[in-house]
Amino acid sequence: MKATAALLLALTVAVGGAGGCGADTPVDEPVVFGSARPAGTKLPITAPAGTVVPAESWPSACQFLTDGEITALLPQATDIERAPHKVKVIQLATKAPTAAEGSCTFSFWLKGATIEDARSRVEVSIAALADPDIVTRAYTNQLSRDRERSDRPRVEDHGDRFGPQACYSWLQATFYLVCRQGPLIFEVTGTGFGTFAGVPTALAAKSEHWRDKVQAPVAQLVASKVP
């Protein structure tokens, strides 16, 4: 199932400090987490029965999140930027084409919670676009394989509780979230800086909080874009 090159972003959570750009802005606020509020737009994400959509026909991953959806999820987010990345397909097709914007990094400043230099981010990557039956089989097989891998500790099957039809995550210092919705398999990763109120300072605890409060709602927003 794994259909992207190594484009995943490590999720590292740190406490904001003083100094650097934006030093005149107080950084003593905890990170504020909102909720997923889908904009209601749909993207051209479909696949004819029995087919795999060529990567060059995939939509831009930078269309998955609007500025409004990001600020609803993280109210302190400002100065939002998008950076598309190429994704090379390595499975589910006989060739290895490239999706020009198959992955996108959404970066932003959590004003009041960090210094301006400490830009938090979320990355959404398309892993596959195919007939939903093909996607379901590929996703299930990949989940089984990841459970057997020694470099995929803490594989956790979340079912549909995050919003998409199915999601699972695994931990390698930080969490990686893999989901499927209809003809789409996608991954959500990211980096969150700042203080998380009421969350233990251990990296694993902060990573899990970021997964549940940011990555999971982002997965819900992505799924909402599938017709």
Residue pairs with C-beta under 8 A, 6 or more apart in sequence:
1 91
1 92
1 127
1 128
1 138
1 139
1 141
1 142
1 145
1 185
2 90
2 91
2 127
2 142
3 87
3 89
3 90
3 91
3 92
3 126
3 127
3 128
3 185
4 87
4 88
4 89
4 90
4 102
4 103
4 125
4 126
4 127
4 187
5 86
5 87
5 88
5 90
7 85
7 87
7 103
7 123
7 125
8 123
8 125
8 176
8 187
8 189
9 105
9 121
9 123
9 189
9 190
9 191
10 173
10 174
10 189
10 191
11 174
11 175
11 189
11 190
11 191
11 192
11 207
11 210
11 211
11 215
12 173
12 174
12 191
12 193
12 203
13 191
13 192
13 193
13 194
13 196
13 203
13 206
13 207
13 209
13 210
14 118
14 193
14 194
15 193
15 194
15 195
16 27
16 110
16 113
16 114
16 115
16 118
16 193
16 194
16 195
17 27
17 115
18 27
18 115
19 115
20 115
20 116
20 117
20 118
21 115
21 116
21 117
22 109
22 111
22 115
22 116
22 117
23 115
25 111
25 112
25 115
25 116
26 112
27 112
27 113
27 114
27 115
28 112
29 76
29 112
29 113
29 195
30 113
30 194
30 195
30 196
30 197
31 74
31 76
31 110
31 113
31 192
31 194
31 195
31 196
31 197
32 74
32 75
32 76
32 113
33 73
33 74
33 213
33 214
34 71
34 72
34 73
34 74
34 75
35 72
35 73
35 217
36 69
36 72
36 73
36 163
36 217
36 218
36 220
36 221
36 224
37 68
37 69
37 72
37 73
38 69
38 220
38 221
38 224
38 225
39 66
39 68
39 69
40 224
41 66
41 225
42 225
42 226
42 227
43 59
43 63
43 64
43 225
43 226
43 227
44 59
44 227
45 59
45 129
45 182
45 183
45 184
45 225
45 226
45 227
46 183
46 227
47 53
47 129
47 130
47 131
47 132
47 134
47 183
48 131
49 131
50 131
50 133
50 134
51 130
51 131
52 92
52 93
52 128
52 129
52 130
52 131
52 134
53 129
53 130
53 183
54 93
54 95
54 97
55 87
55 88
55 89
55 93
55 97
55 98
55 99
55 102
55 129
56 97
56 98
56 99
56 100
57 129
58 87
58 99
58 101
58 102
58 126
58 129
59 126
60 84
60 100
60 101
60 104
61 84
61 101
61 102
61 103
61 104
61 124
61 125
61 126
62 82
62 84
62 101
62 104
62 106
63 225
64 104
64 124
64 221
64 222
64 225
65 106
65 122
65 124
65 218
65 221
65 222
67 80
69 221
70 77
70 80
70 106
70 108
70 122
71 77
71 78
71 80
73 214
73 217
73 218
73 221
74 108
74 110
74 120
74 214
76 110
76 111
76 112
76 113
77 108
77 109
77 110
77 111
77 120
78 108
78 109
78 111
79 108
79 109
79 116
79 119
80 106
80 107
80 108
81 106
81 107
81 108
82 104
82 105
82 106
82 107
83 104
83 105
83 107
84 100
84 101
84 103
84 104
85 101
85 102
85 103
85 104
85 105
85 125
86 98
86 99
86 100
86 101
86 102
86 103
87 98
87 99
87 102
87 103
87 125
87 126
88 96
88 97
88 98
88 99
89 95
89 96
89 97
89 98
89 99
89 128
90 96
91 128
91 138
92 128
92 130
92 134
92 138
99 126
102 125
102 126
103 123
103 124
103 125
103 126
104 123
104 124
104 125
105 121
105 122
105 123
106 121
106 122
106 123
106 124
107 119
107 120
107 121
108 119
108 120
108 121
109 116
109 118
109 119
109 120
110 118
110 120
110 192
110 193
110 194
113 193
113 194
113 195
114 120
114 193
114 194
118 193
118 194
119 193
120 190
120 191
120 192
120 193
120 194
121 190
121 191
122 188
122 189
122 190
122 214
122 215
122 218
123 187
123 188
123 189
123 190
124 186
124 187
124 188
124 218
124 222
125 186
125 187
125 188
125 189
126 184
126 185
126 186
127 178
127 185
127 186
127 187
128 135
128 138
128 184
128 185
129 183
129 184
129 185
130 138
130 183
131 183
132 182
132 183
135 180
135 182
135 183
135 184
135 185
136 180
138 185
139 166
139 178
139 180
139 185
142 178
143 155
143 157
143 168
143 178
146 152
146 155
146 168
146 170
147 155
151 172
152 170
152 172
153 170
153 171
153 172
154 169
154 170
154 171
155 168
155 169
155 170
156 168
156 169
156 170
157 166
157 168
158 166
158 167
158 168
158 169
158 216
159 166
159 167
160 166
160 167
161 167
162 177
162 179
162 216
162 217
162 219
162 220
163 216
163 217
163 219
163 220
163 223
163 224
164 179
164 180
164 181
164 219
164 220
164 222
164 223
165 179
165 180
165 181
165 182
165 223
166 179
166 180
167 177
167 178
167 179
167 180
167 216
167 219
168 177
168 178
169 175
169 176
169 177
169 178
169 211
169 215
170 176
170 178
171 204
171 207
173 203
173 207
174 189
174 203
174 207
174 210
175 189
175 207
175 208
175 210
175 211
175 215
176 187
176 189
177 187
177 188
177 189
177 211
177 215
177 216
177 219
178 185
178 186
178 187
179 185
179 186
179 187
179 188
179 219
179 222
179 223
180 186
181 222
181 223
181 226
182 226
182 227
183 226
184 222
184 223
184 226
186 219
186 222
188 215
188 216
188 218
188 219
188 222
189 215
190 210
190 214
190 215
190 218
192 206
192 210
192 214
196 206
196 209
196 210
199 205
199 206
199 209
200 206
